[in-house]
Amino acid sequence: MNEEIEVPKTRPAYPPEYRDQIIALARSGRSPEDLAAEFEPSAQTIRTWINQAKIDSGQAEGTTSDDKAELARLRRENAQLREEREILRKATAFFVRETSR
């Protein structure tokens, strides 16, 4: 019998302290490729962290991490409000049908 093992598609996020240490090493002159060979994140992931750190510190244009987090929170809240509105719309329709009988 051949059972398939379910492999997670993503790994947990790296802790902020870990990211900060990798960014500090990159700022000290080490290349993302060198760091990727020594540590787990890929070179592209490290480059992404470096670019986001520049944006967050005001050294580059772009959406800050705080703004991204707020946008994600607002999108979740918006989705929840839409769901609640849909439930209320269905409940209202149900009660209108029941009271008109």
C-alpha positions as CSV (number, residue, x, y, z in Angstrom):
1,M,0.0,0.0,0.0
2,N,1.4,3.4,-1.0
3,E,0.4,6.1,1.4
4,E,1.0,9.7,0.4
5,I,2.6,11.9,3.1
6,E,1.2,15.4,3.2
7,V,4.0,17.9,3.1
8,P,3.3,21.5,4.2
9,K,3.5,23.9,1.3
10,T,5.0,26.7,3.4
11,R,7.2,26.9,6.5
12,P,6.5,29.1,9.5
13,A,7.7,32.7,9.2
14,Y,11.2,33.4,10.4
15,P,11.3,35.3,13.7
16,P,12.0,39.1,13.3
17,E,15.2,38.7,15.3
18,Y,16.5,36.2,12.9
19,R,15.7,38.4,9.9
20,D,17.4,41.4,11.6
21,Q,20.5,39.3,12.1
22,I,20.6,38.2,8.5
23,I,20.0,41.9,7.3
24,A,22.8,43.1,9.6
25,L,25.2,40.5,8.1
26,A,24.2,41.6,4.6
27,R,24.8,45.3,5.6
28,S,28.3,44.3,6.8
29,G,29.2,43.3,3.3
30,R,28.2,39.7,3.0
31,S,26.2,38.8,-0.2
32,P,22.7,37.3,-0.1
33,E,24.1,34.2,-1.9
34,D,26.8,33.8,0.7
35,L,24.3,34.1,3.5
36,A,21.9,31.7,1.8
37,A,24.7,29.1,1.5
38,E,25.3,29.3,5.3
39,F,21.7,29.9,6.6
40,E,18.4,28.5,5.5
41,P,16.6,31.4,3.7
42,S,17.2,31.6,-0.1
43,A,19.2,34.4,-1.6
44,Q,16.0,35.9,-3.0
45,T,14.3,35.8,0.4
46,I,17.3,37.6,1.9
47,R,17.2,40.3,-0.9
48,T,13.5,40.8,-0.2
49,W,14.2,41.3,3.5
50,I,17.0,43.8,2.7
51,N,14.7,45.8,0.4
52,Q,11.9,45.8,2.9
53,A,14.3,47.0,5.6
54,K,15.3,49.9,3.4
55,I,11.6,50.8,2.8
56,D,10.8,50.6,6.5
57,S,13.8,52.8,7.4
58,G,12.8,55.4,4.8
59,Q,15.9,54.7,2.5
60,A,13.6,53.5,-0.3
61,E,10.1,54.2,-1.7
62,G,7.5,51.6,-1.1
63,T,4.8,50.2,1.3
64,T,6.2,49.8,4.8
65,S,5.7,46.6,6.8
66,D,3.4,48.5,9.2
67,D,1.2,49.7,6.3
68,K,1.2,46.1,4.8
69,A,0.1,44.7,8.2
70,E,-2.7,47.4,8.5
71,L,-3.9,46.7,5.0
72,A,-4.1,42.9,5.7
73,R,-6.0,43.6,9.0
74,L,-8.4,45.9,7.2
75,R,-9.0,43.4,4.4
76,R,-9.8,40.7,7.0
77,E,-12.1,43.1,8.8
78,N,-13.8,44.0,5.5
79,A,-14.3,40.3,4.6
80,Q,-15.8,39.7,8.1
81,L,-18.2,42.7,7.8
82,R,-19.3,41.5,4.3
83,E,-20.0,38.1,5.7
84,E,-22.0,39.5,8.6
85,R,-23.9,41.8,6.2
86,E,-24.8,38.8,4.1
87,I,-26.0,36.8,7.1
88,L,-28.2,39.8,8.2
89,R,-29.6,40.1,4.6
90,K,-30.6,36.5,4.6
91,A,-32.0,36.6,8.1
92,T,-34.1,39.7,7.1
93,A,-35.4,38.0,4.0
94,F,-36.3,34.9,6.1
95,F,-38.2,37.0,8.7
96,V,-40.0,39.0,6.0
97,R,-41.2,35.8,4.4
98,E,-42.3,34.3,7.8
99,T,-44.1,37.4,9.0
100,S,-46.0,37.8,5.7
101,R,-47.7,34.4,6.1
